[in-house]
Amino acid sequence: MNKRVLAFDFGASSGRAIIGEFDGEKITLQEVHRFSNDPVIIGDTMYWDTLRLFFEMKQGMVKAKHAGGFSSIGIDTWGVDFGMLDKDGRLLENPIHYRDARTVGLIEESFKLIDREKFYGITGLQFMEFNTAFQLLSLVRERPEVFDRTDKILLTPDLLGYFLTGEKHAEFSIASTTQLMDAYTGKWSKEVLDALGIPERILPEIIPCGTKAGKVTDAIKEELGLEGDIDVIAVAGHDTQSAMVSVPTQEKDFIFMSCGTWSLFGTELDKPLINETSSRLDITNESGYGGKISFLKNIIGLWMIQESRRQWIREGREYSFGEMEKMAEQAEPLKCFVDTAAPEFNPAGNIPRRIREYCEKTGQYVPQTDGEIVRCINQSLAMKYRNTIDQIKACTGKEYPVIYMLGGGIQSHMLCQLTANACHREVSAGPIEATVYGNIALQLMATGEIKDIDEARRVIAASEPIARYTPQDGDVWEEAYKTYLKVTGQEG
């Protein structure tokens, strides 16, 4: 009989429950439930509606039962965010959203407590204000009393898994997003925790990626009308690392990009690469299945497109993403660029206005139409990818002739083609459902249905078509790249 497993894939704006059916050669996907993931602002704090998300998980399990059943569950989400449990296992408060303003300025403050080079040398992680370390540092400074009531903190996929099983742990890949884990030992860093004043006792045991983490409790099975043992597998809880399992190549050295709200751009290594160059370029070493390291940069991805669309809807212009791309195709190319990593593009709000202000401030053409805004974002992202691949090469000394683009962002044919043009490399685009395929493959590996990651990548490559884009107009893009470096302050 074919093996059927259930993947929960949570993004920053929506979640899905998807059954993966494995026939021994390929995986077939069946989406049984989709739901929105809407943050809630109360006062000056942005929260995740975590209990609602768990309610939606239950609905997904019921629908999956009626769609033919499943034998195991895997959960992947975004990184860094967490919930706090008291000694009785109750959630103390709704987890706070990584885009909340409570961590502003805390990176620099942390360097007063632990030297920057030492901090990076231990964790190997890119410094980003929303990392777990800085969220906890904000509690140390503003609400230290909360630690007296906290028994354990659980990162988002582990928290949702705990609600299913009652088991508390930290899966390896999601733990590596915290900036609290030693990149070499794979254990919590006592030196970092002590320097920041974070009590070590609140952190759970780290468990390997791709292992059985517990079973759905009898109470939940009775509530939902489920039968038999249902394993909960600790897949790569960080969605990027689940997506990594899906890179459709057998090459040892390759460049990948998991493209969604965020673009995670990098390569896979056998061990951390932490040196003066990677520190200066602020490149992260994130842990994944089998102890592999994803040596990558976190880049704002389709967030700017998504948030621009939300702004236009507020103004009464409700475009689909397909319509936005058509508008961008009609706009003249390479007229203006923005630095997508500039801090003004991180908060929610009027992104189109901020783009115009950036272009005016840097002496460029100021986009007038909505299509020109979309074109500006897409070509700026492509240039950011070019900049990042140059940085990765500077650290590894290796050449990468193909960029493997994965995830929902590859549905933008424009972005794929512009990436090929800017980076002067072929782009292999697919699978779209990279994270879900990886989640499912890790469940199948944990139960012995798939032998190893090489077989998983072959199976996934056979399960969904891959598109290819070849670079065009190389000289034009090379000149435009010089302009991009100048207007983003990176010239020379």
TAUR-V595408 format. One line per field, one symbol per residue. phi: phi as a letter, one per 30 degrees, with the letter a starting at -180 (. if undefined). psi: psi as a letter, one per 30 degrees, with the letter a starting at -180 (. if undefined). Layout:
phi=???
psi=???
//
This chain:
phi=.ddbbcccbccdbabbcbdccccjbbcccbdcabadbcdbcbiccccdcdddddededdddddddddkiacabbbbbdcidacccddcicddadecddddddceidddddddcbeeddedddcicddbedeeeddddddedcbdddddccdbcbdeddddddedciccabdeddddddibcdddcibdddddedddicddddcdddcddibdckbededdddecicbidbdccdddddeedddedcedbcddcbcbbccaecccbabcbdbecbaddddddhccccdbdiidcccacdbecdedddddddddddcjccdddddddddddddddidabbddcdddcdddkddedddddddddcicecdccddddddddddddedddddddddddddciccbdbcccbjdddddddddddddddchbdccckddceddededddddddcidcdadddeddddddcbdccbbcdbhedddddddddedddcicdi
psi=kkkklkkkjkafflllkkkkkkgfelkkkjkfkklljjlkkkbgkklkieeeeeeeeeeeeeeeefgfllflkkkkalaelllkkafggkkelkkkkfglgfgkffeeefffekkeeeeefefgkkjkffleeeeeeeeeefhffffffkekkkleeeeeeeeefgkkljkeeeefffgfkkfefglkjeeeeeefgkkfffklkkllkglkfakkleeeeeefhlllkjkjkiajfkeefeeefgjilgkejlkljjjbeljjkalklflkjjaeeeeefhkljkkakgglkjjlkkkkcgeeeeeeeeeeefggjikleeeeeeeeffkklhfllljffkfffellaieeeeeeeeeeegglkjkeleeeeeeeeefeeeeeeeeeeeeeefefglkjfkkjklaffffjeeeeeeeeeefhlkkjjlleheeeeeeeeeeeefggekeaeeeeeeeefffkkklkkkklheeeeeeeeeeeeefgggk.
//
